[in-house]
Amino acid sequence: MATQKKILILDDEAQFLELCQELLSTLPAQPEVRTASSGAHAIALLEAEPYSLLLTDLRMPNMDGFQVLAIVRRRFPALRTVVMSGVTEDEYRNRAYAMGIDLYLEKPKTAQDIKMFVDCVESLLLREETGGFRGVQSKTITDIVQMESLSQSSVTLKFTNGPFVGKIWLVNGDLMDAEVGELTGEDAFKKIISWKSGTFESLPGDPTHERRIMNSVQGLLLDSAQMLDEMAAGEVPGSGGEKARTTSPLAELSRHPGVEFVVTTAFGKGKEFEHFGCDTPDKTAAWAANTAERFNQLGERIRAGTLQWVATSGSQRNAGLAVKAERVLCAGFQRGRTSGQIQETLKKMAAQWAS
């Protein structure tokens, strides 16, 4: 049986501690959530038993968050750390990242902020500690880009891999550009994503930087992952006797903002399906077909016609369905997307799918 994960939250505001403890206790991993209102108490708890994750404020009396992080890095180097602060200045953010934290988030103020906060913590708990970039404990470039996008950051990410230096620009979580050597845009982004280790720096954002990447973060990450998988399998484009890489139509659909995966299938059990970026495509395809059929049956009973599209929400992510003839398109969306955003994206995806 897996060991229960433990989270420690450090903040001098009692109400914020109670809110975080309540929110994180309901995560699917069912972590044990402890709280501390002072740096000294937090260090004592960390020394008493192992924790998976520390969330800390920065501005606190006596021992502030930076002092706590400095002690944590020396005594508990494997502990994942997240800063939750009302401080928005780049100076504090960059200093915290330089100390090796995993993520810097502003304290949530809205329902959407709370969803983003919970999703970020859940993702950190599920990450396996496998190599990564110095400066962000045991994380890959994909992890870093996803987290910055999810937290809607405006930041310039600088990666160094031996003699090579690459930069990725994000503005409000949207991917703007990438650069390494003479490469720019998507080509540079895919080159940087292929790096397995090196050093990492978080630099101030540049809202005026020219946009050369028009695809969504998730879509481009999925496309890059497919490229890396094919390269690992020896399917290198342009090499003699090996298969050339082609872009999947579903990969193109996944480029829409907020889309995490795409599955298409026919009505009925056991039908063939296609997918891109889905961890459990067989179960997702079966659910999509069954859900679409039931909506069609309901439409017949109430004389409302057949299903065109529907948006659903769940504890893990949101999903949307679109129907064309006897086939169903199912798309998974980031949890922060609203029903209106899902509807608009589904309409665009359905039109592209039908063409």
N, C-alpha and C positions, 0 to 999 in steps of 0.2 A: 504494500500500500504506500502511495506517495506521501512524503512528509508534508504536513500543512505549512504553507508559506506564511511568513510573518511580516507585517508592515508596521513601521514605526513612524508616527507623525509628530513633528516638533513645531510648536507655535505657541505664542504667549496669549493668543485670543481663544478663550474657552469655547465660544460659539462656533468658531471656525473648526476647532478640533472635533466638536460633536458632529458637525455637518460631515466632515471628511470621514470620520469613523463610521457613521451611518451609511454613507454612500459606498465605501469600499468594502464593508462587511457583506454586501449583497453581490459581490463579484462572483462569477461562475467558479473561480478557483477556491472560493470560500476561505479567504485568508484570515488569520488572526490579526486583528488591528489593535495596536497599543498606541497610547498617546503620551506625550511629555510636554510640559509647559516651560521647561528651561533646558539650556544646553547641558548642564551638569547631569540632570536627570536622564536626558537622552543618552549620554555617554555611558552612564551606569547601566541602563537597560541593555545597550548594545554589548557591554562587557559580560552581562549575565547570561545571555543566550543569543544564538545566531538569528539574524534577520535577513530577509530577501530584499527589502527595499526601505530606504529612508526618505521621507518627504520633509523638507525643512523650510521655514521662513528665513529671511535674511535679517531684518531689523528686529532685534530682541534685546532686552536689557541684560547687563552683566556679560554673558557670552553670546555673541551674535552668530548668525548662520555661517559666515565665512570661517570663524574660529572653529565651529563644530565640524565643518567640512574638512578643514586642515587636519584635525585630529582623526577624523574618520579615514582619510586617505592614508595616514600612517598606520593606524591600528587595524583597520578593516578594509584592506584594498579591494576585496572582492565584492563589497556591498554596493549595490546599485543606488544611485542618489538622484533625487529630483528636487529642484528649488520651486517652491510655490510662494510667490511674493507679489505684493502690490507695487513694487518698484519696477518701473518700465525703462529706465535709462540704459543705454547700450553699455555704459561703463560697468554696471553691475552684472549685466548678462554676460559680457565677455570675460570678466574676472571669474565668474562662476564656472563657465565652460573651461577656462584655463586650469581650473582646479580639478577637472575630470568628471564633472557631473554628467548624468545621462540626458537630462532634459531640464529646460527652464520654462516654467509656465507662470502666467499671471493668475492671481487668485480669481476664481470664477465669479462672475457677476450676474450672468443670465443662465437660463435653462440650457441653451446651446453650449455655453462655456462649461457647465457641469457635465454634460454628456461627453465633451471633448476630454475633460479631465479624467473621467472614469475610464474612457477608452484608452487613453495614454497609459494609465497605471496598469490596466489589464494587459496591454501589449507588452509592457516591460516585464510583468510577472511571467509571461509565457515565453519570453525570449530565452533561447539556450545560450550559454556562455561559450562561444566558439570563436576564438581569435578576435580580430577586429582592429580598430584604429586607436592609437594611443591618444588620450585626451577624452575619449568616450568609451568607458569601460566595456570591453568585449562586444563591440557593435560593428556591424558592417556599414558600408556607405548607404546601402538600401535602407537600413534601420534609421540612419541619421536623417536622410531625406524625407522618409515617411513621417517621422516624428515632427520635423520642422514644418512640413506641410500640414499635418494634422493640427498643430498648434497655431496655424495661420501666421507664421513668423515672416518678418522681412529681414533677411539675413544673407550674407555672402559666405558660403562654405568653402574653405580652402583645404585641399588634400595634397599631401606630399608623399610620393611613392618613389624612393630613390632619387634619381636626377629629375624626375617629372613632377610638375606642379599643376594641379587642376583646380578650377573654381566653378562653383555652381551658384547661380543667383536665384533667390526666391523673394517674391513680394506678396505679402498677405497670404502666404501659403501656396501661391501659384508659381510654377516653374517658369522662369524667364529666359535663362540662357546658361550655357556652360562653355568652358574654354580650357583647352590643354594644348600647348604647343601651337601649331597652326590650325588646329581643329576648333570649331565653334558649334553651337547649337546641339542638335540631337547626336551628331557624330561624336562630339566631345563628351557629351553626357554618357553615352554608352561606353566610351573608352574609360572614363573615370569609374563607372559602376563596376567594371571588370577587375579593378584593383582589389586585392584581398587584405592588404595591410599597409601601414604607413603611419603618418601623423596627421592630425586634424586640428583645424582652428576655426572658430566662429568669429567672423568679422562683421562690422556694421553693414546693414542693408543699403542698397542703392536703388531707390525707386525710379531714378532717371535712366537706369541702364537699359539699353536697347533690347527689345524682346525678339529672340530668334527661335524660341521653342513655343509652338502653339498647342501642342498636345497636353493632356492632363498629366499630372504627376503619376497617378496610378497606372494609367494606360502605358506610359513610356517605361515605367518600371517593369510592368508585365512583359512588354515587348523586349526589353533588355534581358530579362530573365530567360525568355524563350531563346534569345540569341546565344546566351551563355551556355544554356543546356545543349543546344545543337553543336556549339563549338567543342564542348566537353565530350560529346559523342562522336566527334570527328567529322561533323557535317559542316565543314568550313566553306563559305561561299567562294567559288572560283577555283577550288582545288581539284586537280584531275581525278576523275573517277568517283568523286564524292558528291553527295546530294547538295544542290544549291538551296539556299534558304529562301523561302517565300513567306510573305506576310499573310497570316491567317485572316480571313474576313472577320472572325470574331475578335481578333486582336485589334482590328480597326475600330470595332464597336466599343471596345473597352477603353478607348482613348477619351471618351466623353468625361467631363468633370465628375468626380465622385464615384465613378464605377470601379468596383473591386473585382468582379468576375462576370462572365457571360456564359449562359447555357442555352442551347436550342434543342428542342425535342418534338416528337410527334405525339398526338393524343394516344392514350392507351398504355397499358403496362408492358414493360419489356421492349419498348420501341428504341430504336437507335437514337443516340444523342451526340451532340458535339459540345465542346466546352473550351473555355480559355480562362485560366487563372483560378479555377474552382477546386477546392480541396476534396470535396465529396460530390463529384458530378453526378454519379448514379442516383444518389438520394435526392439531390436537388432537382434533377430531371424528373424523377418520379413525383416529387411534390408539386412541381410546376404543372405537369400534365394533369394530375389529379385535381389541383386547385382550379385550373382553367375549365376542365370538364364540369366540375360542380357549379361554377359560376354560369356556364352555358345552360345547365339544367335548370338553375334558378331563373335565368332569363326567360326560358321557355314557359315556365309555370306562371310567371308574372307578366308575360308578354312584353318583355323589355328588350328582346333581341339577344344576340350573342355578345360575348365579352370582347371588348376592344383593348382595354388596358386596366390595370389595377395596381395600386401601391400598397405595400404592407410594411409593418414595422415590428421589430423584435428586440430582445435584450442584447443581441450580438451585433446585428446590422439591419438595415432596411433592404427591402427587395421590391422589384417591380416586374409585372408580367404584361406582355403584349402578345396578341394572337393574330395570326395570319393564316386563313384557311384552316387546315388541320395541324398547324404547327404552333409552338409556343416559344417565345423568347423570354428568358428569365435573366434579370440583371441584379447583382448585389451591389448595394450602395453603402458608402460610409455612413456611420450612424448619425452624424451631424446634419445630413441632408434633409431638407424639409419635404413634405408631400408635394408642394408646388414645384420644387426643384426636380424631384423625381419624375413628376408628370411631364415637365418640359423636356427633360432628357430622354424619357421613354419615347416621346413622340418623334424626336430626332433619330433615335436609334431604330425605331420601327420603320421609319421612312427609308433609312439607309439599308436596313435589313431586307426590305421588300424590293429594293432597286436591283 
